[in-house]
Amino acid sequence: MIGEGAYDAQALHGFAHDSIARGSKSFALASQLFDRITRERVWLLYAWCRAADDLTDGQDHGGTMRPGHDPAAAVAHIRAQTGKAFAGEPTGEPAFDALGFLLTQIDIPRGVIDDIVAGFELDAQDWRPRSEADLLRYSYHVAGAVGVAMALVMGIDPKDTTTLDRASDLGIAFQLANIARDVAEDAAADRCYLPVDWMVELDIPPGQHMHPAYRPRLAVMAKWLAEMAGEYEASARWGARKLPPRSRWAVLAAAGIYGDIAREVRARGDHAWDHRAGTSRLAKLGWVARAGWSVLRRPPQRRISRDGLWTRPRTEEAPG
């Protein structure tokens, strides 16, 4: 284990708490359901992910992009600082020191973190998916691998690949919901995460998917994304049975809250992007209550299969 002496735990926990409070109200709410130690560790991991994502995009918690931003240089910086964190060296940046401090407490294989960094690199390259498999691979690197790291923080054994696959599924479900919700925002930023193959199948010319004439066809793609998100969410819910009770409570609440985003986009049809889809505070609290009840009662006995779902690369394999 890395020595703890170089890190100020109180300052890093405070920084991490502020990061999640600013960056994601949904995750901040769900994280309150963890026991204190797990909650603080989740915040530390979130702070590193949030900072690395902002560095890649040249933003601060999703704000306006800084002029003259160099994404490739940002990813190189992320790799270098993350390497220092794994070596137990202070970095001078609280987000990377947060990761270093977290690694003094739990074992996250370097391959898992490298898989997450590979997602930042895809974004830096303005990468776009050609196929559904490309879409799922991207969703794994930017969110599924984070789910794997989160499961490790919650106490899952790194050798329990079956449960970690289910954790990856939850991250993928979240990302598919994000993509469906943010189609218009991504287009405004000259980004598109809809597979080219889908565009060809629905006869949408490249770069024209936001034209009003193609809105009904775009709604079909949103339906596909929502259906896929639902399949991965269901798989993850089954996998959550392996988590400690309070962690299961938090994960099931987050699954419901984020799942509502995909369900709302699908329900709106052609009007999915008239205004940003979200989950109301009342609905979020409802998912917290339902998730708590599901933890207290006997878990469902019907196994949810992963047959047909995309499977993450193992950490000993090169990301890509």
C-alpha positions as CSV (number, residue, x, y, z in Angstrom):
1,M,0.0,0.0,0.0
2,I,1.0,3.6,-0.6
3,G,2.0,5.6,2.5
4,E,-0.6,8.1,3.7
5,G,1.8,10.7,5.1
6,A,1.8,13.0,2.0
7,Y,-1.9,13.6,2.1
8,D,-4.2,15.8,4.2
9,A,-7.3,13.6,4.4
10,Q,-9.6,16.3,5.8
11,A,-8.7,18.8,3.0
12,L,-9.1,16.2,0.3
13,H,-12.4,15.0,1.6
14,G,-13.6,18.6,1.7
15,F,-12.4,19.2,-1.9
16,A,-14.1,16.0,-3.1
17,H,-17.4,16.8,-1.4
18,D,-17.4,20.2,-3.0
19,S,-16.7,18.6,-6.4
20,I,-19.6,16.2,-6.3
21,A,-22.0,18.9,-4.9
22,R,-21.1,21.2,-7.8
23,G,-20.9,18.5,-10.5
24,S,-23.9,16.2,-10.0
25,K,-26.9,16.8,-7.7
26,S,-28.2,13.3,-8.5
27,F,-24.9,11.5,-7.6
28,A,-24.5,13.8,-4.6
29,L,-27.9,12.7,-3.3
30,A,-27.3,9.0,-3.9
31,S,-23.9,9.2,-2.3
32,Q,-25.5,10.2,1.0
33,L,-26.9,6.7,1.3
34,F,-23.5,5.1,1.7
35,D,-21.9,4.5,5.0
36,R,-19.4,7.3,5.9
37,I,-16.2,5.6,4.8
38,T,-17.6,4.4,1.5
39,R,-19.2,7.8,0.9
40,E,-15.9,9.6,1.4
41,R,-14.1,7.2,-0.9
42,V,-16.7,7.5,-3.6
43,W,-16.3,11.3,-3.4
44,L,-12.5,11.0,-3.8
45,L,-12.9,8.9,-7.0
46,Y,-15.6,11.2,-8.3
47,A,-13.3,14.3,-7.8
48,W,-10.6,12.7,-9.9
49,C,-13.0,11.7,-12.6
50,R,-14.6,15.2,-12.7
51,A,-11.3,17.0,-12.8
52,A,-9.9,14.8,-15.5
53,D,-13.1,15.2,-17.6
54,D,-12.9,19.0,-17.2
55,L,-9.2,19.1,-18.1
56,T,-10.0,17.1,-21.3
57,D,-12.8,19.5,-22.2
58,G,-11.1,22.7,-21.0
59,Q,-14.0,23.4,-18.6
60,D,-14.7,23.8,-14.9
61,H,-17.5,21.5,-13.9
62,G,-19.1,21.6,-17.3
63,G,-18.8,25.4,-17.8
64,T,-17.6,27.4,-20.8
65,M,-14.6,25.9,-22.7
66,R,-11.4,27.9,-22.3
67,P,-10.0,29.5,-25.5
68,G,-6.9,27.9,-26.9
69,H,-7.5,24.6,-25.1
70,D,-5.3,21.7,-26.2
71,P,-7.1,18.4,-25.5
72,A,-4.1,16.2,-26.4
73,A,-1.9,18.1,-24.0
74,A,-4.6,17.8,-21.3
75,V,-4.8,14.0,-21.6
76,A,-1.0,13.8,-21.5
77,H,-1.1,15.8,-18.2
78,I,-3.8,13.5,-16.9
79,R,-1.7,10.4,-17.6
80,A,1.4,11.9,-16.0
81,Q,-0.4,13.1,-12.8
82,T,-2.4,9.8,-12.5
83,G,0.9,7.9,-12.8
84,K,2.2,10.0,-9.9
85,A,-0.9,9.2,-7.9
86,F,-0.3,5.5,-8.4
87,A,3.4,5.9,-7.4
88,G,2.3,7.6,-4.1
89,E,3.8,11.0,-5.1
90,P,2.0,14.2,-4.3
91,T,1.0,16.0,-7.5
92,G,0.2,19.5,-6.3
93,E,-3.4,19.1,-7.7
94,P,-6.1,18.1,-5.2
95,A,-8.0,15.9,-7.7
96,F,-5.0,13.7,-8.4
97,D,-3.9,13.7,-4.8
98,A,-7.5,12.6,-4.0
99,L,-6.9,9.5,-6.2
100,G,-3.5,8.9,-4.6
101,F,-5.1,9.1,-1.2
102,L,-7.9,6.7,-2.2
103,L,-5.2,4.2,-3.4
104,T,-3.8,4.1,0.1
105,Q,-7.1,2.6,1.2
106,I,-8.3,0.3,-1.5
107,D,-6.9,-1.6,-4.4
108,I,-8.0,-0.4,-7.8
109,P,-6.0,-2.1,-10.6
110,R,-4.1,0.3,-12.8
111,G,-5.9,-1.2,-15.8
112,V,-9.3,0.0,-14.6
113,I,-8.0,3.6,-14.2
114,D,-6.2,3.4,-17.6
115,D,-9.5,2.3,-19.2
116,I,-11.1,5.5,-17.8
117,V,-8.3,7.6,-19.1
118,A,-8.7,6.0,-22.5
119,G,-12.2,7.5,-22.5
120,F,-10.8,11.0,-22.0
121,E,-8.5,10.3,-24.9
122,L,-11.4,9.4,-27.1
123,D,-13.1,12.7,-26.3
124,A,-9.8,14.6,-26.9
125,Q,-9.6,13.0,-30.4
126,D,-13.2,14.1,-31.1
127,W,-13.9,10.4,-31.7
128,R,-17.3,9.4,-33.1
129,P,-18.8,5.9,-33.3
130,R,-19.4,4.1,-36.6
131,S,-21.3,1.2,-35.1
132,E,-23.4,0.1,-32.1
133,A,-20.3,-1.8,-30.8
134,D,-18.3,1.4,-31.0
135,L,-21.0,3.3,-29.1
136,L,-20.9,0.6,-26.3
137,R,-17.1,0.6,-26.2
138,Y,-17.1,4.4,-25.8
139,S,-19.8,4.2,-23.1
140,Y,-17.6,1.7,-21.3
141,H,-14.5,3.8,-21.3
142,V,-16.3,7.1,-20.2
143,A,-18.7,5.5,-17.7
144,G,-18.7,1.7,-17.5
145,A,-15.1,1.6,-16.3
146,V,-16.0,4.2,-13.6
147,G,-18.8,1.8,-12.5
148,V,-16.1,-0.9,-12.1
149,A,-13.9,1.4,-10.0
150,M,-16.9,2.4,-7.9
151,A,-17.7,-1.3,-7.3
152,L,-14.2,-1.8,-6.1
153,V,-14.6,1.2,-3.8
154,M,-17.7,-0.5,-2.4
155,G,-15.8,-3.6,-1.5
156,I,-16.2,-5.9,-4.5
157,D,-13.1,-8.2,-4.9
158,P,-11.1,-7.3,-8.1
159,K,-11.3,-11.0,-9.0
160,D,-15.1,-11.0,-9.0
161,T,-15.3,-10.3,-12.7
162,T,-19.0,-11.3,-12.9
163,T,-20.1,-8.6,-10.5
164,L,-17.7,-6.1,-12.0
165,D,-19.3,-6.7,-15.4
166,R,-22.6,-5.8,-13.9
167,A,-21.1,-2.6,-12.4
168,S,-19.8,-1.8,-15.9
169,D,-23.3,-2.3,-17.2
170,L,-24.7,0.4,-14.8
171,G,-22.1,3.0,-16.1
172,I,-23.0,2.1,-19.7
173,A,-26.7,2.5,-18.9
174,F,-26.0,6.0,-17.4
175,Q,-24.0,7.0,-20.5
176,L,-26.6,5.8,-23.0
177,A,-29.1,7.9,-21.1
178,N,-26.7,10.9,-21.2
179,I,-26.3,10.5,-25.0
180,A,-30.0,10.4,-25.6
181,R,-30.7,13.4,-23.4
182,D,-27.8,15.5,-24.7
183,V,-28.2,15.0,-28.5
184,A,-29.0,18.7,-29.1
185,E,-26.3,20.1,-26.7
186,D,-23.7,17.8,-28.3
187,A,-24.7,19.0,-31.8
188,A,-24.3,22.6,-30.7
189,A,-20.8,21.7,-29.6
190,D,-20.1,19.9,-32.9
191,R,-20.2,16.5,-31.2
192,C,-22.2,13.4,-32.1
193,Y,-22.2,10.1,-30.3
194,L,-24.9,8.5,-32.5
195,P,-23.5,5.6,-34.6
196,V,-23.0,6.4,-38.2
197,D,-24.6,3.0,-39.0
198,W,-27.8,4.2,-37.3
199,M,-27.8,7.4,-39.4
200,V,-27.4,5.4,-42.6
201,E,-30.2,3.0,-41.5
202,L,-32.6,5.9,-40.9
203,D,-31.4,7.8,-44.0
204,I,-30.2,10.9,-42.1
205,P,-27.5,12.8,-43.9
206,P,-24.2,13.3,-42.0
207,G,-24.4,16.3,-39.7
208,Q,-28.1,16.9,-40.4
209,H,-29.6,14.9,-37.5
210,M,-30.9,18.0,-35.7
211,H,-32.7,19.4,-38.7
212,P,-36.5,19.5,-37.9
213,A,-37.3,17.3,-40.9
214,Y,-35.4,14.4,-39.3
215,R,-36.8,14.8,-35.7
216,P,-39.1,11.8,-36.0
217,R,-36.2,9.6,-37.1
218,L,-34.0,11.0,-34.3
219,A,-36.7,10.1,-31.9
220,V,-36.4,6.5,-33.1
221,M,-32.7,6.5,-32.2
222,A,-33.6,8.0,-28.8
223,K,-35.9,5.0,-28.3
224,W,-33.2,2.6,-29.3
225,L,-30.8,4.3,-26.8
226,A,-33.5,4.2,-24.0
227,E,-34.2,0.5,-24.7
228,M,-30.5,-0.3,-24.5
229,A,-30.1,1.7,-21.3
230,G,-33.0,-0.3,-19.8
231,E,-31.3,-3.6,-20.6
232,Y,-28.0,-2.6,-19.0
233,E,-29.8,-1.0,-16.0
234,A,-31.7,-4.3,-15.4
235,S,-28.4,-6.3,-15.6
236,A,-26.8,-3.9,-13.1
237,R,-29.7,-4.1,-10.7
238,W,-29.2,-7.9,-10.5
239,G,-25.5,-7.4,-9.9
240,A,-26.2,-5.0,-7.1
241,R,-27.3,-8.0,-5.0
242,K,-23.6,-8.6,-4.2
243,L,-23.1,-5.2,-2.6
244,P,-23.3,-4.4,1.1
245,P,-26.8,-3.1,2.0
246,R,-26.1,0.6,2.1
247,S,-24.1,0.5,-1.0
248,R,-26.9,-1.5,-2.7
249,W,-29.4,1.2,-1.5
250,A,-27.3,4.0,-3.1
251,V,-26.7,2.1,-6.4
252,L,-30.3,1.2,-6.8
253,A,-31.4,4.7,-6.1
254,A,-28.9,6.1,-8.6
255,A,-30.1,3.5,-11.2
256,G,-33.7,4.6,-10.9
257,I,-32.9,8.3,-10.9
258,Y,-30.7,8.1,-14.0
259,G,-33.0,5.5,-15.6
260,D,-35.8,8.1,-15.5
261,I,-33.8,10.3,-17.8
262,A,-33.7,7.7,-20.6
263,R,-37.4,6.9,-19.9
264,E,-38.4,10.6,-20.1
265,V,-36.5,11.1,-23.4
266,R,-38.2,8.1,-24.9
267,A,-41.7,9.2,-23.7
268,R,-41.3,12.7,-25.2
269,G,-40.7,11.4,-28.7
270,D,-40.2,14.2,-31.2
271,H,-40.2,16.7,-28.4
272,A,-37.3,15.0,-26.4
273,W,-35.0,18.0,-26.9
274,D,-37.4,20.9,-26.5
275,H,-35.9,21.3,-23.0
276,R,-33.4,19.2,-21.1
277,A,-34.8,16.0,-19.6
278,G,-34.2,15.5,-15.9
279,T,-35.5,13.9,-12.7
280,S,-37.4,16.1,-10.3
281,R,-36.3,16.2,-6.6
282,L,-39.6,14.5,-5.6
283,A,-39.0,11.7,-8.1
284,K,-35.4,11.4,-6.8
285,L,-36.7,11.0,-3.2
286,G,-39.2,8.5,-4.5
287,W,-36.4,6.4,-5.9
288,V,-34.4,6.7,-2.6
289,A,-37.5,5.3,-0.8
290,R,-38.1,2.5,-3.4
291,A,-34.5,1.5,-3.3
292,G,-34.5,1.4,0.4
293,W,-37.5,-0.9,0.4
294,S,-36.0,-3.2,-2.1
295,V,-32.9,-3.6,0.1
296,L,-35.1,-4.5,3.1
297,R,-37.2,-7.1,1.4
298,R,-36.0,-10.4,0.0
299,P,-34.1,-9.9,-3.3
300,P,-35.8,-11.1,-6.5
301,Q,-34.9,-14.7,-7.3
302,R,-35.3,-14.6,-11.1
303,R,-31.8,-14.2,-12.5
304,I,-31.3,-11.4,-15.1
305,S,-29.1,-12.7,-17.9
306,R,-26.3,-10.7,-19.5
307,D,-26.7,-12.7,-22.8
308,G,-26.3,-10.4,-25.7
309,L,-24.9,-7.5,-23.7
310,W,-21.5,-6.0,-24.6
311,T,-18.7,-7.2,-22.2
312,R,-15.9,-5.0,-21.0
313,P,-12.2,-5.9,-21.7
314,R,-10.4,-7.4,-18.8
315,T,-8.0,-5.0,-17.0
316,E,-5.0,-7.1,-18.1
317,E,-6.0,-6.3,-21.7
318,A,-5.1,-3.1,-23.5
319,P,-8.0,-0.6,-23.6
320,G,-9.5,0.0,-26.9
